[in-house]
Amino acid sequence: MDNTAFSRFLESQKKAFALQKNYSFGTFRADLYGYRRFNMLGRDYYFFHEGNFVSFTPEKCAAMHEAAREHVNAQYKMPKAMRFVVPNIVSIFLSPDGFSEQSVELALQQKRPWQGGEVHDMFFVDTTRKECYGPGYHKVRVEGIDFTLKKTDPTNRSIELIKELLK
């Protein structure tokens, strides 16, 4: 998988992404950046980073993701707790030779901010094994029943997109 394949995949989505290669933000660069307005209240911002086991240290991945969050949130004037439009900020790290246990743990321990106004996730994708490490599906409980909203929930939407990408 390379940037061209990712670009074609993202452009082929029902709600296509506007794409930019070698996108600079802060002191970092994403190999591929994708933006789409998902619906009236949702915006998806995807930062794809290609590397390998050695280059993706947990510290570097955390710093890149934090810089992506700062970059996107700087575009919003309203404080997070008062936002109607919620950005979905996703950092996807792609490696042909896997990731360290610490990097995988970083992806699995993510929590949503309690004040809302932003959803952000990190996913680590082993492109050789076609395995993805990241947060699990977000569920909504209504009258004792759990629902998984795969299209409207930002994290679930990202999981579904990555699953489709890895087919």
LOGUKE-74217 format. One record per atom (N, C-alpha, C): x, y, z; residue in one letter; atom name. Coordinates in steps of 0.1 Angstrom, whole numbers, plus 5000, padded with zeros to 4 digits. Example, Ala and Ser with C-alpha at 12.3 -4.5 7.8 and 13.67 -1.06 7.14 Angstrom:
{{5132 4943 5078} A N} {{5123 4955 5078} A CA} {{5132 4967 5078} A C} {{5128 4978 5071} S N} {{5137 4989 5071} S CA} {{5129 5000 5079} S C} 
! end
This chain:
{{5008 4988 5000} M N} {{5000 5000 5000} M CA} {{5009 5012 5000} M C} {{5005 5022 4992} D N} {{5013 5034 4991} D CA} {{5003 5046 4991} D C} {{5008 5058 4990} N N} {{5000 5070 4991} N CA} {{4990 5071 4979} N C} {{4994 5066 4967} T N} {{4985 5066 4956} T CA} {{4973 5057 4958} T C} {{4976 5045 4964} A N} {{4965 5036 4967} A CA} {{4955 5042 4978} A C} {{4961 5048 4988} F N} {{4953 5054 4998} F CA} {{4945 5066 4992} F C} {{4951 5074 4984} S N} {{4944 5085 4977} S CA} {{4932 5080 4970} S C} {{4934 5070 4961} R N} {{4923 5064 4953} R CA} {{4912 5059 4962} R C} {{4916 5052 4973} F N} {{4905 5047 4982} F CA} {{4897 5058 4988} F C} {{4904 5069 4994} L N} {{4897 5080 5000} L CA} {{4888 5088 4991} L C} {{4893 5089 4978} E N} {{4885 5097 4968} E CA} {{4873 5089 4964} E C} {{4873 5075 4965} S N} {{4862 5067 4961} S CA} {{4851 5066 4971} S C} {{4853 5071 4983} Q N} {{4843 5070 4993} Q CA} {{4830 5078 4989} Q C} {{4819 5073 4995} K N} {{4806 5080 4992} K CA} {{4807 5095 4995} K C} {{4813 5098 5006} K N} {{4816 5112 5009} K CA} {{4831 5113 5008} K C} {{4836 5118 4996} A N} {{4850 5118 4993} A CA} {{4858 5128 5001} A C} {{4870 5125 5002} F N} {{4880 5134 5010} F CA} {{4887 5144 5000} F C} {{4889 5156 5005} A N} {{4898 5165 4998} A CA} {{4912 5161 5003} A C} {{4921 5158 4994} L N} {{4934 5152 4998} L CA} {{4946 5162 4995} L C} {{4956 5160 5003} Q N} {{4969 5168 5001} Q CA} {{4980 5159 5005} Q C} {{4990 5157 4996} K N} {{5002 5149 5000} K CA} {{5012 5159 5006} K C} {{5021 5153 5015} N N} {{5031 5160 5022} N CA} {{5026 5172 5028} N C} {{5016 5171 5036} Y N} {{5009 5182 5043} Y CA} {{5017 5185 5056} Y C} {{5021 5198 5057} S N} {{5028 5203 5069} S CA} {{5019 5208 5079} S C} {{5021 5205 5092} F N} {{5014 5211 5103} F CA} {{5023 5211 5115} F C} {{5024 5223 5121} G N} {{5034 5225 5132} G CA} {{5048 5222 5126} G C} {{5055 5214 5134} T N} {{5069 5210 5130} T CA} {{5069 5196 5123} T C} {{5057 5191 5120} F N} {{5056 5177 5114} F CA} {{5050 5178 5100} F C} {{5050 5166 5093} R N} {{5045 5165 5080} R CA} {{5037 5152 5079} R C} {{5025 5152 5073} A N} {{5018 5140 5071} A CA} {{5020 5136 5056} A C} {{5023 5123 5054} D N} {{5025 5118 5040} D CA} {{5012 5120 5032} D C} {{5001 5119 5038} L N} {{4988 5122 5032} L CA} {{4979 5128 5042} L C} {{4971 5138 5038} Y N} {{4962 5144 5047} Y CA} {{4948 5144 5039} Y C} {{4938 5140 5047} G N} {{4925 5140 5041} G CA} {{4915 5147 5049} G C} {{4906 5155 5043} Y N} {{4896 5162 5050} Y CA} {{4883 5160 5043} Y C} {{4872 5158 5051} R N} {{4859 5158 5045} R CA} {{4849 5163 5055} R C} {{4838 5169 5050} R N} {{4827 5174 5058} R CA} {{4817 5162 5058} R C} {{4817 5155 5069} F N} {{4809 5143 5069} F CA} {{4794 5146 5069} F C} {{4790 5155 5077} N N} {{4776 5159 5078} N CA} {{4775 5173 5083} N C} {{4763 5178 5086} M N} {{4762 5192 5091} M CA} {{4771 5195 5103} M C} {{4773 5186 5111} L N} {{4780 5188 5124} L CA} {{4793 5181 5125} L C} {{4797 5173 5115} G N} {{4809 5165 5117} G CA} {{4819 5168 5106} G C} {{4832 5169 5110} R N} {{4843 5171 5100} R CA} {{4854 5160 5103} R C} {{4858 5154 5093} D N} {{4869 5144 5095} D CA} {{4882 5149 5090} D C} {{4892 5148 5098} Y N} {{4906 5152 5095} Y CA} {{4915 5140 5097} Y C} {{4920 5134 5086} Y N} {{4929 5122 5087} Y CA} {{4943 5126 5083} Y C} {{4952 5122 5092} F N} {{4967 5124 5090} F CA} {{4973 5111 5088} F C} {{4978 5107 5076} F N} {{4984 5094 5074} F CA} {{4999 5096 5074} F C} {{5006 5087 5082} H N} {{5021 5088 5083} H CA} {{5026 5074 5080} H C} {{5036 5074 5070} E N} {{5042 5061 5067} E CA} {{5056 5061 5074} E C} {{5059 5049 5079} G N} {{5072 5047 5085} G CA} {{5075 5032 5088} G C} {{5082 5030 5099} N N} {{5085 5016 5103} N CA} {{5086 5015 5118} N C} {{5089 5002 5122} F N} {{5090 4999 5136} F CA} {{5099 5009 5144} F C} {{5111 5012 5138} V N} {{5121 5021 5144} V CA} {{5116 5035 5144} V C} {{5111 5040 5134} S N} {{5107 5054 5133} S CA} {{5095 5058 5141} S C} {{5086 5049 5143} F N} {{5074 5052 5151} F CA} {{5076 5049 5166} F C} {{5083 5057 5172} T N} {{5084 5056 5187} T CA} {{5071 5061 5193} T C} {{5068 5056 5205} P N} {{5056 5062 5211} P CA} {{5056 5077 5213} P C} {{5068 5082 5217} E N} {{5069 5096 5219} E CA} {{5067 5104 5207} E C} {{5073 5100 5196} K N} {{5071 5107 5183} K CA} {{5057 5106 5178} K C} {{5050 5094 5179} C N} {{5036 5093 5175} C CA} {{5027 5102 5183} C C} {{5029 5102 5196} A N} {{5021 5111 5205} A CA} {{5023 5125 5202} A C} {{5036 5129 5199} A N} {{5038 5143 5195} A CA} {{5032 5147 5182} A C} {{5033 5138 5172} M N} {{5026 5141 5159} M CA} {{5011 5142 5161} M C} {{5005 5133 5169} H N} {{4991 5134 5170} H CA} {{4987 5146 5178} H C} {{4994 5150 5188} E N} {{4991 5162 5195} E CA} {{4992 5175 5186} E C} {{5002 5175 5177} A N} {{5004 5186 5168} A CA} {{4992 5186 5158} A C} {{4988 5175 5154} A N} {{4976 5174 5145} A CA} {{4964 5180 5152} A C} {{4962 5176 5165} R N} {{4950 5182 5172} R CA} {{4951 5197 5174} R C} {{4963 5202 5177} E N} {{4965 5216 5178} E CA} {{4962 5223 5165} E C} {{4967 5217 5154} H N} {{4965 5223 5141} H CA} {{4950 5224 5137} H C} {{4943 5214 5140} V N} {{4929 5214 5136} V CA} {{4921 5223 5146} V C} {{4923 5222 5159} N N} {{4916 5230 5168} N CA} {{4919 5245 5167} N C} {{4930 5249 5161} A N} {{4933 5263 5159} A CA} {{4923 5269 5148} A C} {{4917 5260 5140} Q N} {{4908 5265 5130} Q CA} {{4894 5268 5136} Q C} {{4891 5264 5148} Y N} {{4878 5266 5154} Y CA} {{4879 5277 5165} Y C} {{4871 5287 5164} K N} {{4871 5298 5173} K CA} {{4863 5295 5186} K C} {{4853 5287 5185} M N} {{4845 5284 5197} M CA} {{4852 5274 5206} M C} {{4851 5277 5220} P N} {{4857 5267 5229} P CA} {{4851 5253 5227} P C} {{4859 5243 5230} K N} {{4855 5229 5228} K CA} {{4841 5226 5234} K C} {{4839 5230 5246} A N} {{4827 5226 5253} A CA} {{4814 5233 5247} A C} {{4816 5243 5239} M N} {{4805 5250 5233} M CA} {{4803 5247 5218} M C} {{4811 5238 5212} R N} {{4810 5236 5198} R CA} {{4798 5227 5194} R C} {{4793 5231 5182} F N} {{4782 5223 5176} F CA} {{4789 5215 5165} F C} {{4799 5220 5158} V N} {{4807 5213 5148} V CA} {{4819 5206 5156} V C} {{4819 5193 5155} V N} {{4829 5186 5162} V CA} {{4839 5180 5153} V C} {{4852 5184 5154} P N} {{4862 5178 5145} P CA} {{4865 5163 5150} P C} {{4867 5155 5140} N N} {{4872 5141 5142} N CA} {{4886 5140 5137} N C} {{4896 5141 5146} I N} {{4910 5142 5143} I CA} {{4916 5128 5144} I C} {{4921 5123 5133} V N} {{4926 5109 5133} V CA} {{4940 5108 5128} V C} {{4949 5102 5135} S N} {{4963 5100 5131} S CA} {{4964 5085 5128} S C} {{4968 5082 5116} I N} {{4970 5068 5112} I CA} {{4985 5066 5108} I C} {{4991 5056 5116} F N} {{5005 5053 5114} F CA} {{5006 5040 5107} F C} {{5012 5040 5095} L N} {{5013 5028 5086} L CA} {{5027 5023 5086} L C} {{5029 5010 5089} S N} {{5042 5004 5090} S CA} {{5042 4990 5084} S C} {{5052 4986 5076} P N} {{5052 4973 5070} P CA} {{5057 4962 5080} P C} {{5064 4967 5091} D N} {{5070 4958 5100} D CA} {{5065 4959 5114} D C} {{5053 4963 5116} G N} {{5047 4964 5129} G CA} {{5051 4975 5138} G C} {{5048 4974 5151} F N} {{5050 4985 5160} F CA} {{5054 4979 5174} F C} {{5060 4988 5182} S N} {{5064 4983 5195} S CA} {{5052 4982 5204} S C} {{5054 4974 5215} E N} {{5043 4972 5224} E CA} {{5038 4985 5230} E C} {{5048 4994 5232} Q N} {{5044 5007 5238} Q CA} {{5036 5016 5228} Q C} {{5039 5015 5216} S N} {{5031 5022 5206} S CA} {{5016 5017 5205} S C} {{5015 5003 5205} V N} {{5002 4997 5205} V CA} {{4994 5001 5217} V C} {{5001 5001 5229} E N} {{4994 5005 5241} E CA} {{4989 5019 5241} E C} {{4997 5028 5234} L N} {{4993 5042 5233} L CA} {{4980 5043 5225} L C} {{4978 5034 5215} A N} {{4966 5034 5207} A CA} {{4954 5029 5215} A C} {{4957 5019 5223} L N} {{4946 5012 5231} L CA} {{4941 5020 5243} L C} {{4949 5029 5248} Q N} {{4946 5035 5261} Q CA} {{4939 5049 5259} Q C} {{4935 5052 5247} Q N} {{4929 5065 5244} Q CA} {{4915 5066 5250} Q C} {{4912 5078 5255} K N} {{4899 5081 5260} K CA} {{4893 5094 5254} K C} {{4880 5095 5253} R N} {{4874 5107 5247} R CA} {{4875 5118 5258} R C} {{4877 5130 5253} P N} {{4877 5142 5263} P CA} {{4863 5143 5269} P C} {{4863 5145 5282} W N} {{4850 5146 5289} W CA} {{4842 5159 5285} W C} {{4849 5169 5281} Q N} {{4842 5182 5278} Q CA} {{4836 5182 5264} Q C} {{4840 5172 5256} G N} {{4834 5171 5242} G CA} {{4841 5182 5233} G C} {{4834 5184 5222} G N} {{4839 5194 5213} G CA} {{4850 5189 5203} G C} {{4854 5177 5205} E N} {{4865 5171 5197} E CA} {{4865 5156 5199} E C} {{4868 5149 5189} V N} {{4870 5134 5190} V CA} {{4884 5132 5183} V C} {{4893 5125 5190} H N} {{4906 5122 5184} H CA} {{4910 5108 5187} H C} {{4916 5102 5177} D N} {{4921 5088 5178} D CA} {{4934 5086 5170} D C} {{4941 5076 5175} M N} {{4953 5071 5168} M CA} {{4951 5057 5165} M C} {{4955 5053 5152} F N} {{4954 5040 5148} F CA} {{4968 5036 5143} F C} {{4972 5024 5146} F N} {{4985 5018 5141} F CA} {{4982 5007 5132} F C} {{4986 5008 5119} V N} {{4982 4998 5109} V CA} {{4995 4991 5104} V C} {{4995 4978 5106} D N} {{5006 4969 5101} D CA} {{5001 4966 5087} D C} {{5008 4972 5077} T N} {{5003 4970 5063} T CA} {{5006 4956 5057} T C} {{5016 4949 5063} T N} {{5020 4936 5058} T CA} {{5010 4926 5063} T C} {{5007 4926 5076} R N} {{4998 4917 5082} R CA} {{4983 4921 5081} R C} {{4981 4934 5077} K N} {{4967 4939 5076} K CA} {{4960 4939 5089} K C} {{4967 4943 5099} E N} {{4962 4944 5113} E CA} {{4962 4959 5117} E C} {{4951 4962 5125} C N} {{4950 4976 5130} C CA} {{4949 4975 5145} C C} {{4956 4985 5151} Y N} {{4955 4986 5166} Y CA} {{4950 5000 5169} Y C} {{4940 5001 5177} G N} {{4934 5014 5180} G CA} {{4923 5012 5190} G C} {{4915 5023 5193} P N} {{4904 5021 5202} P CA} {{4893 5012 5196} P C} {{4885 5007 5205} G N} {{4874 4998 5201} G CA} {{4862 5006 5197} G C} {{4852 5000 5193} Y N} {{4839 5006 5189} Y CA} {{4833 5014 5201} Y C} {{4828 5025 5199} H N} {{4821 5033 5209} H CA} {{4807 5029 5208} H C} {{4801 5026 5220} K N} {{4787 5022 5221} K CA} {{4779 5032 5228} K C} {{4766 5032 5225} V N} {{4756 5041 5231} V CA} {{4746 5031 5238} V C} {{4743 5034 5250} R N} {{4734 5026 5258} R CA} {{4720 5033 5259} R C} {{4710 5026 5254} V N} {{4697 5032 5255} V CA} {{4687 5021 5261} V C} {{4681 5025 5272} E N} {{4672 5016 5278} E CA} {{4678 5002 5280} E C} {{4690 5001 5284} G N} {{4697 4988 5287} G CA} {{4702 4981 5275} G C} {{4701 4987 5263} I N} {{4706 4980 5251} I CA} {{4717 4988 5245} I C} {{4729 4981 5242} D N} {{4740 4988 5235} D CA} {{4738 4989 5220} D C} {{4741 5001 5215} F N} {{4740 5003 5201} F CA} {{4754 5008 5196} F C} {{4758 5003 5185} T N} {{4771 5007 5178} T CA} {{4767 5015 5166} T C} {{4769 5028 5166} L N} {{4765 5036 5155} L CA} {{4777 5037 5146} L C} {{4778 5029 5135} K N} {{4790 5028 5127} K CA} {{4792 5040 5118} K C} {{4782 5047 5114} K N} {{4784 5058 5105} K CA} {{4784 5072 5112} K C} {{4776 5074 5122} T N} {{4776 5087 5129} T CA} {{4786 5089 5139} T C} {{4790 5079 5147} D N} {{4800 5080 5157} D CA} {{4814 5082 5150} D C} {{4821 5092 5153} P N} {{4834 5095 5146} P CA} {{4844 5083 5148} P C} {{4846 5078 5160} T N} {{4856 5067 5162} T CA} {{4851 5055 5154} T C} {{4839 5051 5155} N N} {{4834 5040 5147} N CA} {{4835 5042 5132} N C} {{4832 5054 5128} R N} {{4834 5057 5113} R CA} {{4848 5055 5109} R C} {{4858 5059 5117} S N} {{4872 5057 5114} S CA} {{4875 5042 5114} S C} {{4870 5034 5123} I N} {{4873 5020 5124} I CA} {{4868 5013 5111} I C} {{4856 5017 5107} E N} {{4850 5011 5095} E CA} {{4858 5015 5083} E C} {{4862 5027 5082} L N} {{4870 5032 5071} L CA} {{4883 5024 5070} L C} {{4890 5022 5081} I N} {{4903 5014 5081} I CA} {{4900 4999 5077} I C} {{4889 4994 5083} K N} {{4886 4980 5079} K CA} {{4884 4978 5064} K C} {{4877 4988 5058} E N} {{4875 4988 5044} E CA} {{4888 4989 5036} E C} {{4896 4998 5041} L N} {{4910 5000 5035} L CA} {{4918 4988 5035} L C} {{4917 4980 5046} L N} {{4926 4968 5047} L CA} {{4920 4955 5039} L C} {{4909 4956 5033} K N} {{4903 4945 5026} K CA} {{4912 4942 5014} K C} 
! end
